[in-house]
């Protein structure tokens, strides 16, 4: 995610205390949350999802959303009751393994399901959820109305629950397919590859498929009167980008996508997905978001924003956080890529000088250091990682030297492709590549709410 400059400037440094997790003693009931320190009721225990197949019918004039989601999962324990995360339209019916199931909606986003027959550990099962009703406008926290009357989905850390039921946790990635029916004059864009686009009478049905695993908040659907830009990388990867009616001015920037992908690939290894592109909306949202393979871009998007979201395809999408306290892995790297590495390598900028100027400007500003990079606190995930994160990574690079730093981050990405990683894992891995004890360096940069000591603020060539 990349926030608008005005939005970042307006963020208040207020720490929010995380809710404690809740223990559930019944061994046959999947927990309604996985105990993330920031969002303890996100995700669900007792099963692992392999695939989501989402079918929707959306009518823009009435905002009526009719959906059927199939969840293919495997039980990891005996289950007589389990939960999905969902706060979308009214649920009409739930079945498990083609048998009707009882269900109840409770809490902020829980859909509790009681199958007719208990589920056995280690065995696959399928859940079907039918739902229908007006789609709520979340204004950038999920299903969001577009100026044209269409809609799109964007939001972090939550958004998917507003339009389909799922196990909404970074710990349960799954493949994803979408089949969306809209009036024939509308277009539909989503993640991955477009596998079908058929018009019958006054209806259009478009199918999309993500063949690599994806997290819920990284899935999207966008419905609008789009125009398209079709490109292709030298290796054949298809690039499809869509522009809402008032977003055509972004076309010139998006034409540089092949160049941006080549740049990021040189840093972090092979592009991890089968397709790429972008979705340029014209609604006044305050952020752009790294929805997998095809980011959602706000109207204020510039080249730096595109570089940021493309870097997320490695840092955040392919390699995802274990908990939301690990958010620096996503945002520190995406920000460093866009704010330092692109200007340095593509525009000839003196980023060492930029680093020194930034430190000089903010070293004695208390508010700048108030939120730690590691474990910033619930509600503060999207604050210091943008403005302190690039400084931390540049200092780490200078501490280790370019050969060690870039070799290590590429190796770290490769080791965690399509999986999850944490900040403690990153610290341990980088330490394994250094002959110098980095304990003090990491503590000063990641754990404290004060400027790092001079030895860590100006390591290596930054001392000169």
N, C-alpha and C positions, 0 to 999 in steps of 0.2 A: 504494500500500500504506500502511496505517496500522497501526502496532504498538501493542500494549497498553502502558499506562503502565509496568507492572512490567517488561515486556520491554525497553523502551527504557532504563529505569534500570539494567538489568543488563548492557547491551551494553558490552563492554570495548573500549577504544581501542587495538587492536593492529593495526598496519599489516601488510598481507600483500603480498609482492612478486609482481607479475604475472609469469606465465610468458612468455617471449619467443615471438613467432610463428615458425613454421617455413616455410621456402620450399620449393616443390615445382616441380621443373624440367620435368617431363613435360608438354608442352603439350596432351596429349589426356586428362589425368586431372584432374578437378575436385578442388580442394583440400578436405581434410576439415575445414577451419576457415577463418574469414575474418580471423583475426588481431586480434580485439578485444583491447585491452591487458589486460583482466581475464580474459577467457574465450576464449583464442585458437583453441580448437577448436570453438567454437560456430559454427553456420552452415556452409555449404558453397559452394564455388566452381563455376562452370561452367554455372549455370542460374538462372532466375528463376521462382518459382512464381506462378501466377495464381489457383489455386483448390485447396482441399482438400475432398474429399467423404469423410466418415468414417462408417462403418457399424459399430456394435458390438452385441453381444448379451451382456448381463451378468446373471449369476445371483447375487443377493446371498448366499444360504445357502452356496454353494460357493466364491464369489468368482471363478468362472471368467469370464474376459473373452475373447470371440471377436471379432476385428476384421478389417475390410477397409478399407484407406484408399486412395483414388485421389488421386494428385497430378498435377495438370495444370500443366505447366511449359514454358518455352521455353529451349532451349540458348543460352548466350551464348558458347560455344566448341565446337570439336569435342570429343566425349566418347566415349571407349571405356570409361571407368570414372568413376563419380560416387558421392557419398555422400549419405545422409540421416542425420538425427539420430534415434536411437530406442534406448531402453533398457527397453521394455515386454516383454510376454510373447514366447514363442518364435515366430520367424518360420517359417512353413510354406512360403510360395511368394512369389516376386516375378516380375512380368512387366513388360516395357517395350514399349509399343505393341502389346500383345496377343501378344507373343512371350516365351517363358520366358527368364528372366535368371538368371545366377549371382549369388550373394550371399554375403557374409561379415560376421559381427558382430565388431567389434574395438574396442579402446580403451574409454573410459567409455560412449560412446553412439553409436558409428559403425555404420551399416549400409551397407557398401560394395557397390555394385551394378555388375555387368558385363553390359550388354545384349548380346543376340545380334548385333545390328547396331549399329555406332557411330552416335552422334547428330551431326547436322550443325548448325553454328551458325546461329542465327536461326530454326530450325524448332521448332514445338511438339512435345511428346511427353507421353505419359501413363505413369505408373508405378502398378501395383497391388501392394499388399503385404498378404498374408494372414497373420494371427498369432493365437495362442490360448494360453491358460494361466492360471494363478492371477494375479490382479492383486495386486501387492505394495503393502502399506500404507506409504506414504512419510511419513505423519504431518505433512502440511503442506508437503511438497516435491514435490507432484504428486498422484497417486491416493491418496486418504485415506479410511479407513473411518469411517463415521458410527456413533454409538451405537445407532441402530435396526437396524444391519446393512446399511444402504445405503452409498453412497460419494459423494464429490465430488472435484473436482480444483481445487487451488489451490497456488500457489507462484511465487515470483519470485526470481531471474531465470529459473528453469527449472521446468517442470511438464508441458508438453505431451508431451515425449518419453516419459513414463511410460505414455501410452495411445494415441498414434498417431505415425507417422514423419513428419518434416517438415524443412524448412530452418529451424533454430531460431536465428534471428538477428533483431535489430530492423530490419535492412536489407532484409528480404524480406517485406513484408506481402502477404496474399492474402485473397480471400473464403473463406468457410467454411460448410459444411453438415454437419449431424449427423443420423443416423438411428439411434436407440437402441431396442433391444428388451429388455424386462424382463418379469418376471412381472406379470400384469394388475393386481395390487393395489398396485404401485409406480408412482410418478410420476417423470418425467424433465424437467429444466429445463436450458436452455443459453443461448447468446447469441442476440441478434437476435429474429427473429419465429418464433413457433411456426406451422409450416406444415402439420402433420398430427398427429393423435392418434387412433389406431385400436386397438380391442381386438378380437382374434380368439381365441376360446377362452380359454386361460389365459395369453395373451401380449398385451402392450401395446407398440405401436411408435409412437414420438414423433419428429417431425422438426423441426429448427430450422435457420434460415438467417440468416447474417450477410452483408448485401449490400454493406456497406462493408468495406474491407480491415482485417485484424486480425492482430496478432502472436500467436505460439504461446502465450506465457504468459498472454495475455489471453483465450484460449479456455477453456471449462470445460464439464463435464457434472456434474449433481448428481442423484442417485437416492435418493429417500426417500419417506416417507409425508407428502408436503407438503399443506398447505392454502394457499390463494391469496388474494391481494388484487389485484383488477383495478381500475385507475383509468385516466383519460385526461386528457391535457393539454387546455387550451383550444383548441390548434391541431389536436387530433385524435391526437397521438402516443399509441399504446397503452402503458400501464404495467402490467406483470405482475410481481408479487413473490410469492415462495414462502417458506414457513415450515416448518422441520422441527418434529417433534412438541414439542420443548422450547424452541422459539424464538418462540412465540406472543406473548410479552411485548413483542416488538419491533414489533408491528403498528401501534401508535399512532405510533411514530416514522416508519415507512414511509409512513403516510398523509400526511405532509408532503412527499412526493417532488415533487408538482407545484410547490409553493412553492419548493423547493430548486432545481429545474431552472430556474424563472423567474429566480431570484436569480443563478445562475451564467451564464445566458444573457445577462443584462443586463451582466455583466462582460466576457464572452469571446466573444460573438457567438452565432449560432444553434446550437442543440444539433445535433451532427454526425451523429447516428444515427437509425435509423428506429423504434427502440423503446427502452424503458428499464424499470428495475425493480430488484429485488434478490433475492438468495438468502441466506436466514438459516439457517445451519447451527447445530447444537447440539453439535458436537464441540469440545473444548477447545483450539482453535488460538490462537496468540499474535498473530495479525494478521488484518486484513480486507484484501481485495484488489480492485482496480479492474477485474475481468474485464469485458470490453467490453459495454456496455449493461446489464449485470446483475451488479453487484459481489457477491462472496462476503463475507458479514458474519459475524464471530465472535460468540459469545454475549454478550460484554461491550459490544457495539456501542451507541453513544449517538448523539444528533443530530449532534454534532461529527464523528463518524466518517462518517456518511452524507454530510455536506457535503464532507468530505475526498475520499471516493471518487467522488462526483459531479463534483467539480472535475477529477479525473483523466480524466474522459471527454474533456475538452479537452486537458489537460496529461498526456500519457502514452499515451492511447488514440488520439485523432485525430492529435495531434502527438507522435511518439515519438522517443526518443533515437536518435542515430546509434551511439554506443558507450555502454557502461554507466558510463563516467566522466562522462557528461552527466546523471547521475541527478538533479541539482539541478533541472533543468527540470521533471521530474515532481513530485518530493516537496517542493521548496521552494514551488512554487506551490500545490499541494494543501494543504500545511500553512498557508500564509499565508491562503488562502481560508477555511479552517475556523477557524483560531485568531485571526485578526485581522479579516478583512473581514465575515464573518457576524456576529460579536459587535458590530462597529461599526455596520453598516448595519441589522441586524435587531433588535438588542437595546440599542442606544444606548450601548455601551461606549466608554470613553475609551481607545483603543488606544495613543495617544501616551504616556499615563501607564503603561499596561501595558508598553510598550517600555522606558521609562526604568527601571521597577522591575526588569525582567528584566536589563537591562544592569548595573544597580547590584548585583544579586545575583551575577552571574557574571563581571563584568569582570576580576576578579582571581583567578578560579578557573582554573588552567592547563589542567586536563583538558577544560574546556568548549571550548577553542580548538584542541585537539590535531589534529583531523582537518579538513583543508581542505574547503570546499564543492565546489570544482571539482577533479576527480580525487582523490576521497577514498581510493582504493586498493581493490583486490579484497578483498571480505569486509567492507568498511566502507561500502558503498554506502548502507546503511539505518541511519545513525547521525546525524551532524551535520546532515544535510539536514532533519531534523525539528525540532531545537531551535535551530540557528543560521540555517536557511533563512528562516524568517519574519522574523527580525531583519534579515537582508540585504535582503529585498525591501521591508520597511518603510523602511529607511534609503534605499534607491534611490528609492522613491516620494517621500520627503521631499526628496531631492536634486533630482529632476526636477520636482516639483509634480504634483498629481493629474491635471490635464488631459493633460499630456505622458505621464505614466506609464501611465494606463489606456488612453489612445488608442494608445500604442505596443504594449502587450502584446496588445491586441485585434488590431491590425494584424499583429503577429508570428504570432499563431494563424492568422489568415486566410491568410497567405502560405504556411503549412506544413500546412494541413489535409490529412489522410490521408497525410501524409508524415513526414519525419524532420527533426530539428533538433539542433544542438549548442550547448553553452555558449559556445564561441568565436563562433558565429553570433549568439547572443543578445547577447553583449557588443558586437559590432560594430553590430548593429541599434539597440540602445539608445543607443550613442554617436552614431549618425547623427541621433538625435532631440534631442540636447543640444548647446547652444552651449558648454558647459563640458567641458573634457578630463576624461573619467572614468577614465583609465588608473590613476591612483593609487587611486581609490575601488574599482574592481574588483579590483585587485591586493590591496588590504588586506582586502577582504571574502571573496574567493574563493580566493586562492592561498596565503595565509600561515597560520601556526599560532599567531598571537598576536592579541590584541584590536586592532581597527582604531584608528588615531589618533583623537583627539577630533574633528577636522574631518570625518572620515568616519563616526564613531560617532554624531554629533549634527548632521547636516546640516539645512538649512532650518529649519522651525519647531520641530524637536526641540532647537534650541539654547536656546530660551526656557524 
